[in-house]
Amino acid sequence: MIKFLNNDKMICYNKELLKDIQSYHKTKEEILNIYKNNGFIDNDNYNSNDNLYATIQNDLSSYFNDDLAYMYCLSVNNMLRLKRLFIVKISKNLFDIIINFHFNFNNNIKSSINRYIGCMTIDERLEFINQKSI
């Protein structure tokens, strides 16, 4: 359970949820730092090969599908990760959710990155960071 105080401070009564929220923010910051330290540039040219956010989105998308090309298949892990989303629990069409999650190009790249990181477990976030830190 989360409660917001008047000054918008959040009090979280569920320790696991609090750990997940803290992990999300720490992971996002670490990912940005890793890519910036590797020379990627924070600019609005998402078609550039050295664009920070486009590269992160591509790498997270690849991680989600176990580095398999989407044109060939969706990995079992990809589908299991997406089944964590609340929308999957109330919708009958997993295919539409998958398409919207991965291929909705109307979404902002930064929002897409937030969704990928948010959908990952703490262990998956650490694994992704460890893969990129090498």
Summary of the structure (lengths in Angstrom):
residues: 134
radius of gyration: 16.0
end to end distance: 37.3
largest distance: 50.1
contacts: 320
relative contact order: 0.13
helix: 60%
strand: 6%
